[in-house]
């Protein structure tokens, strides 16, 4: 956990996907994300077995409140202590909590209270873990490799979502929820020694946080001021917020309701989701290999606007095959805009503020955007899927208009 023990990482002389230091970080991140997916499946399964559906919903949602309330403070902690220390500490706490629940479930039938408690612990730890995870890539490679690293990170997330659920299901089938919790804890634990071996680039003295000494509140205000006065970051954060608000509802709960309305069934919905995942994975792989796209700001804006049209069209396609094709296009375009947003956020932020900048964007994505899901469900019940998908597409399109209208964001480029 001592960031200076191995000295600062040298400027990358090879692409990030061939850099051993970056690959160690990637394996650690992937293992932690797969563990997260296994944990969430184990938590929901154990909660359903121990209580009513309403109680299970309360258990799985318990992490949302501390995550939303503490996220901005978590960004301050990540910048003050350094992102690797925070990620290491967070993974250690999550590992101990999950393995503790696994042991408790093996020894007795404690009911819902330990599940509720571990959910609260995860939400609290996530509030510092997520900003630190977002700030860490900039400290393991050079700026010109950050777009490639964002592509690698997106691939890791896709891999974790595909592999995590079957692994969790296998754990439940072989040994119940206790085995699944144990597997999740071990996967999270794998990330700790790998992160210890990752070389960290030190901040230049002028960029180091806490010089001169200041309070946590002043650090938070300084981070918000950094975003508000930045000609690229301010419209970029607004673009991310609007895009997530328009995207989360239709492509989560809305897609389930659309499949039910059209009679596609679970298999049809699975194919649509597979199309989306394939498109997003393909563009992530492209960015991983290519490393950089010119005219990043314009590409970001045009991808969002075109993707919003595809989101609106998804509710009107005649059958499953056409829906899969549209979902593939949505995955390509939203995957491209998402990676571009992440890369510009990383490269435009002052390194000393990156944890706080990540906290603000994460708060929008994970705190506010999920609120659109129950609203989307209620609106679909009143007006049907078509109008709601069109309104959501319009919100997404507005985020692209914001990106095009902000001159500095529109002209933003990724470093060579």
Secondary structure, 3 states (H helix, E strand, C coil): CCCCCCCCCCCCCCCHHHCHHHHHHHHHHHHHHHHHHHHHHHHHHHHHHHCCHHHHHHHHHHHHHHHHHHHHHHHHHHHHHCHHHHHHHHHHHHHHHHHHHHHHHHHCCCCCHHHHHHHHHHHHHHHHHHHHHHHHHHHCCCHHHHHHHHHHHHHHHHHHHHHHHHHHHHHHHHHHHHHHHHHHHHHHHHHHHHHHHCCCCCCCCCCCCCCCCCCHHHHHHHHHHHHHHCCCHHHHHHHHHHHHHHHHHHHHHHHHHHHHHHCCHHHHHHHHHHHHHHHHHHHHHHHHHHCCCCCHHHHHHHHHHHHHHHHHHHCCCCCHHHHHHHHHHHHHHHHHHHHHHHHHHHHHCCHHHHHHHHHHHHHHHHHHCCHHHHHHHHHHHHHCHHHHHHHHHHHHHHHHHHHHHCHHHHCCCCCC
